[in-house]
Structures are given as C-alpha cells and as structure tokens.
Amino acid sequence: PPTVDNVCFNGQTCVTYLTQHVCPRAFPFVKLDVPVIVTLHFQETDVDSGLLKISSHKESWTLEGILQAVPLISLWYEHVVRVMMGRLLTSTGEVIHSAAETAHHLL
C-alpha cells in the first residue's frame, strides 16, 4: 500500500500526496518509491444529502519522480542531466542579456 504524505481537502476537491511503493515483476528484488499526486473531485449524491461520491480521479506521476526513484538513473539524472540543464539555461540567459545590452548600446 502507498504511504500518505499529505492530504488537502476543501469540501469538493481532495489532493493527496503519496509515495507509491512499486516492485516490478521483472525485477522482484528492486523496490521503487515513486511520488504520486492524486486529485479527487467530489459531488453530492442527492441534493442536500451530505453524502459525497467521487466524480473524477486523476493520478500524476512526474517524470522527475520516476527518474529519482530508480537508483542508477537517479545518480545520472542528479549529477549529469540537472547540472547540464542548469549550465545550458545559464548560458542562454547570458547570451540573451549580452544581445539585449548590445542592442541597447547600438540604439
């Protein structure tokens, strides 16, 4: 069963943050803890009954959460992909800033 980390309910919508414990059948010795966000929307069954039923259910499994749950891939993701994306975004920002400064001085 999943571990419930946090629950937010406002009377019509419930957002639950879970940690789903997954064990792939192909690799039964591997256990993955994947973060999941479950959103439930409720409706009253009858007018003024006070009884609620689930009208919609949505689960969100993020790619980042799945990557961080897999042992070797999580190391690669943390130390290679995130670092390279950070450097790429920083470099792109510097290029845009330089181009804007140059355009400002030319005008």
Buried (B, 14 or more C-beta within 10 A) or exposed (E): EBEEEEEEEEEEEBBBBBBBEBEEEEEEEEEBEBBBBBBBEBEEEEEEEEEBEEEEEEEEBEEEBBBBBBEEEBEEBEEEEEEEEEEEEEEEEEEEEEEEEEEEEEE
